[in-house]
Amino acid sequence: CGSREGVDVDCKSEEMIKKKKEENAANAVVVGFGHFSFKSVDDPHTHTVCTIQCSNLPGMFVSIPSNGSILLELGANVQLVNNPDSTRTQFKLEQVAGTSDWFSIRNIHNGLFLNVSPGSLENSASVQCCNDPQNKNSQWRFENAGRGWYTIQSRCSRKYLSGSRPLGLPTSIANVVQVDNAKFPYAHWRINVKSGSEPLALPTQVSNV
């Protein structure tokens, strides 16, 4: 405090800046893998934290896989599991800058985003983990399907997020894909906002798709 190189320094301001830097460091988790760098850090603005529950697969929630490291999870297929309390099934919905109705869906556990693999326009293309929220493959629109359920539409393919249970998978796991039919039984989702999270302004008018 006092004077430093002819410039008066306000001790209180210096302490506040130091405290803010410590808080930011505590909130940030950075994992580097060679030329890959993934960062999960809370914004100064609170985002909506939620789980995404499949309508016709009771108790099943969108989840990123557990592959041991973020590097291995990058590009891995997203699944449905029956554990809504895990951070792997909890997501932040972040509005895409310059838009009113498109969101990126970021996982709380590893900071990766739901993304159509790899920009596919095909039915039943897998949804995967991605680190690029600016890509239209990673941007989604929520449409009201009525009775508290929503469809989730890809900005790139205009297809809809859907559950899928191939033969051979255990009943506790299902895949997440895209389909072109918004009325498909597994393409409706309930958005469960976590307690203490900021309310989410989803459409109230029921879509006729």
C-alpha positions as CSV (number, residue, x, y, z in Angstrom):
1,C,0.0,0.0,0.0
2,G,1.0,3.7,0.0
3,S,3.0,4.8,-3.1
4,R,4.3,2.6,-5.8
5,E,6.5,4.2,-8.5
6,G,5.0,7.6,-7.9
7,V,1.4,6.3,-8.1
8,D,-0.9,6.3,-5.0
9,V,-2.3,2.8,-4.3
10,D,-5.6,2.4,-2.6
11,C,-5.1,-0.6,-0.1
12,K,-8.8,-1.4,0.1
13,S,-9.1,-1.6,-3.7
14,E,-6.0,-3.8,-4.0
15,E,-7.4,-6.2,-1.4
16,M,-10.7,-6.4,-3.3
17,I,-9.0,-7.1,-6.6
18,K,-6.9,-9.8,-4.9
19,K,-10.0,-11.4,-3.4
20,K,-11.8,-11.3,-6.8
21,K,-8.9,-13.1,-8.5
22,E,-8.8,-15.8,-5.8
23,E,-12.6,-16.3,-6.2
24,N,-12.2,-16.6,-10.0
25,A,-9.4,-19.1,-9.6
26,A,-11.5,-21.2,-7.2
27,N,-14.4,-21.3,-9.6
28,A,-12.4,-22.3,-12.7
29,V,-11.3,-25.8,-13.5
30,V,-8.9,-26.1,-16.4
31,V,-7.7,-29.4,-17.8
32,G,-5.2,-29.4,-20.6
33,F,-4.3,-32.3,-22.9
34,G,-1.6,-31.2,-25.3
35,H,-3.2,-28.8,-27.7
36,F,-6.6,-29.4,-26.2
37,S,-7.8,-27.1,-23.4
38,F,-11.2,-27.4,-21.7
39,K,-12.4,-24.8,-19.3
40,S,-15.5,-24.9,-17.1
41,V,-16.0,-21.7,-15.2
42,D,-19.1,-20.1,-13.7
43,D,-20.2,-16.9,-15.5
44,P,-20.8,-13.8,-13.4
45,H,-24.4,-14.2,-14.7
46,T,-26.3,-17.2,-13.4
47,H,-27.4,-19.7,-16.0
48,T,-30.2,-22.1,-15.7
49,V,-29.1,-25.5,-14.4
50,C,-31.4,-28.4,-15.3
51,T,-31.9,-32.1,-16.0
52,I,-33.4,-33.2,-19.3
53,Q,-35.9,-36.1,-18.8
54,C,-37.2,-38.3,-21.7
55,S,-41.0,-38.7,-21.8
56,N,-41.4,-42.3,-22.9
57,L,-38.4,-43.7,-21.1
58,P,-39.5,-43.2,-17.5
59,G,-36.8,-42.0,-15.1
60,M,-34.2,-41.6,-17.9
61,F,-32.2,-38.4,-18.2
62,V,-29.7,-37.0,-20.8
63,S,-26.2,-37.8,-19.6
64,I,-22.6,-37.4,-20.8
65,P,-20.6,-40.7,-20.6
66,S,-18.1,-41.6,-18.0
67,N,-14.9,-42.3,-20.0
68,G,-12.3,-41.5,-17.5
69,S,-11.1,-38.2,-18.8
70,I,-12.4,-35.1,-20.7
71,L,-10.2,-36.0,-23.7
72,L,-11.9,-39.4,-24.0
73,E,-15.3,-37.9,-23.5
74,L,-14.8,-35.4,-26.3
75,G,-16.7,-36.9,-29.3
76,A,-18.3,-39.6,-27.2
77,N,-22.0,-40.4,-27.7
78,V,-24.5,-38.9,-25.3
79,Q,-26.7,-41.4,-23.4
80,L,-29.8,-41.6,-21.2
81,V,-29.3,-42.9,-17.7
82,N,-31.4,-43.1,-14.5
83,N,-29.3,-40.9,-12.2
84,P,-30.6,-37.3,-12.2
85,D,-28.4,-36.4,-9.1
86,S,-25.1,-36.9,-11.0
87,T,-23.4,-33.8,-12.4
88,R,-23.2,-35.8,-15.7
89,T,-27.0,-35.4,-16.0
90,Q,-27.0,-31.7,-15.2
91,F,-26.7,-29.0,-17.8
92,K,-26.5,-25.3,-18.2
93,L,-28.7,-23.8,-20.9
94,E,-26.8,-20.8,-22.3
95,Q,-28.5,-18.5,-24.8
96,V,-26.6,-18.1,-28.1
97,A,-25.4,-14.5,-28.5
98,G,-27.5,-12.5,-30.9
99,T,-30.4,-14.9,-30.8
100,S,-33.7,-15.0,-28.8
101,D,-34.5,-18.8,-29.0
102,W,-31.3,-20.8,-29.5
103,F,-29.3,-22.3,-26.7
104,S,-26.2,-24.3,-26.2
105,I,-26.5,-27.2,-23.6
106,R,-23.4,-27.4,-21.5
107,N,-22.7,-30.2,-19.1
108,I,-21.9,-29.3,-15.5
109,H,-19.4,-32.1,-15.0
110,N,-16.9,-31.5,-17.9
111,G,-18.1,-28.3,-19.6
112,L,-18.7,-30.0,-22.9
113,F,-21.7,-29.3,-25.1
114,L,-24.4,-31.5,-26.8
115,N,-23.6,-31.6,-30.5
116,V,-25.0,-33.4,-33.6
117,S,-22.4,-35.9,-34.8
118,P,-20.6,-34.6,-37.0
119,G,-23.0,-32.0,-38.3
120,S,-25.1,-34.9,-39.8
121,L,-28.5,-34.4,-41.5
122,E,-29.3,-38.1,-41.2
123,N,-32.0,-39.6,-39.0
124,S,-30.7,-41.5,-36.0
125,A,-27.3,-39.7,-36.1
126,S,-25.8,-39.7,-32.7
127,V,-25.6,-36.8,-30.4
128,Q,-22.1,-36.4,-29.0
129,C,-19.9,-34.3,-26.6
130,C,-18.3,-31.2,-28.2
131,N,-16.2,-28.2,-27.0
132,D,-17.5,-25.7,-29.6
133,P,-20.7,-23.9,-28.6
134,Q,-20.4,-21.5,-31.5
135,N,-21.0,-24.3,-34.0
136,K,-24.6,-24.6,-35.1
137,N,-24.4,-28.3,-34.5
138,S,-24.2,-27.4,-30.8
139,Q,-27.2,-25.0,-30.8
140,W,-30.8,-26.0,-29.9
141,R,-34.3,-24.6,-29.8
142,F,-36.9,-25.7,-27.2
143,E,-40.5,-25.9,-28.5
144,N,-43.5,-26.4,-26.3
145,A,-45.1,-29.8,-27.0
146,G,-47.8,-29.4,-24.3
147,R,-48.4,-30.9,-20.9
148,G,-45.0,-29.8,-19.6
149,W,-43.0,-31.5,-22.4
150,Y,-40.7,-29.9,-25.0
151,T,-39.1,-30.9,-28.2
152,I,-35.4,-29.9,-28.6
153,Q,-34.5,-29.0,-32.2
154,S,-31.0,-28.8,-33.8
155,R,-30.2,-25.5,-35.4
156,C,-28.1,-27.2,-38.0
157,S,-30.2,-30.2,-39.1
158,R,-33.6,-29.0,-37.9
159,K,-34.1,-32.5,-36.5
160,Y,-35.1,-33.3,-33.0
161,L,-33.3,-34.7,-30.0
162,S,-34.6,-38.2,-29.2
163,G,-34.0,-41.2,-27.0
164,S,-33.2,-44.5,-28.6
165,R,-32.8,-48.0,-27.0
166,P,-31.1,-50.4,-29.4
167,L,-31.3,-54.1,-28.8
168,G,-28.7,-55.3,-26.4
169,L,-28.4,-52.2,-24.2
170,P,-29.3,-52.7,-20.5
171,T,-32.5,-51.1,-19.4
172,S,-30.6,-48.6,-17.3
173,I,-29.0,-47.0,-20.5
174,A,-30.2,-45.7,-23.8
175,N,-28.7,-43.6,-26.6
176,V,-29.4,-40.0,-27.6
177,V,-29.9,-39.4,-31.4
178,Q,-31.8,-37.0,-33.7
179,V,-35.0,-37.8,-35.6
180,D,-37.1,-35.8,-38.1
181,N,-40.4,-36.5,-36.4
182,A,-41.2,-34.1,-33.5
183,K,-44.1,-36.4,-32.5
184,F,-41.8,-39.4,-32.1
185,P,-42.5,-40.9,-28.7
186,Y,-39.0,-40.5,-27.4
187,A,-38.5,-36.9,-28.8
188,H,-40.4,-35.2,-25.9
189,W,-38.5,-33.9,-22.9
190,R,-39.2,-32.4,-19.5
191,I,-36.8,-29.7,-18.4
192,N,-36.4,-29.9,-14.6
193,V,-34.8,-26.7,-13.3
194,K,-32.6,-27.4,-10.3
195,S,-33.5,-25.8,-7.0
196,G,-31.9,-22.3,-6.6
197,S,-31.2,-22.0,-10.3
198,E,-32.4,-19.0,-12.4
199,P,-35.8,-19.6,-14.0
200,L,-35.8,-20.5,-17.6
201,A,-38.0,-18.6,-20.1
202,L,-39.1,-21.5,-22.3
203,P,-42.0,-21.0,-24.9
204,T,-45.4,-21.1,-23.4
205,Q,-47.3,-21.5,-26.6
206,V,-47.7,-25.1,-27.8
207,S,-46.1,-25.8,-31.1
208,N,-48.2,-27.5,-33.9
209,V,-45.2,-29.5,-35.3
